[in-house]
Amino acid sequence: MRGIVIILLIGSIVLFTGCTSSDSGSSTSISTASGKTLNERDLMRKSSQGEVDVDVVYLNPLMPEEKEKIVFKVYLNTHTVDLSGYRVEKLSTFRNSRGIQVSEGFKWVPEMESGHHRYGYLVLPARINGTELVTPEDEYIELVIDGIQGRRIFRWDLKELS
C-alpha cells in the first residue's frame, strides 16, 4: 500500500510540473544592437486570468530573416476548462503604436492540441494592403486575445528589443 502511495505521489508531481510549465525548451537566442542577448523567455508575456493561463512569445526578433510573417508562439493551459473550442486566430487582434489594428488574416498552426493544454503558432502576414505592420518607427506592438475568459493584452516595447 505504501508503495502505491509513493508511486501516486511521484506521478502527481511529474504531472503537476509538466502541466504548469510553458517553457519553450528552445535555446535560440540573438544579440541586439545594444549587446543584450534575447531568447524566447525574454520575449514571453504571460496572462493568468480566470481558469486559463495564456503565454505568448513574439518570435520575430529571434528570426531576423523572417520578413514576410509576424509569428507568435501561443501557449494555453488550464486544469478545468476545455480549450479545444477556442479559435485563437479568430479571437486575436494585432496593434501597433502607429494605430494600425488588424483582426483578420491570422493563421493558427498547432503544435499540440488537447483539451487542457494547447500550443502553436499564430501567424500574420507582415504586410497588409501594402502597409508594413512592424517598422523601425513603431514604439511597441500588441497582440490582443479577446474571448478566452476575458481580454488579454500582450505588449512588446520594440526599443527594448533592438
PyMOL commands that set and color helices and strands:
alter all, ss='L'
color gray80, all
select helices_A, chain A and resi 2-20+60-62+83-85+88-91+158-161
alter helices_A, ss='H'
color red, helices_A
select strands_A, chain A and resi 29-31+37-39+44-49+52-58+69-78+92-96+101-102+107-113+117-125+127-128+131-132+140-146+151-157
alter strands_A, ss='S'
color yellow, strands_A
deselect
rebuild
show_as cartoon
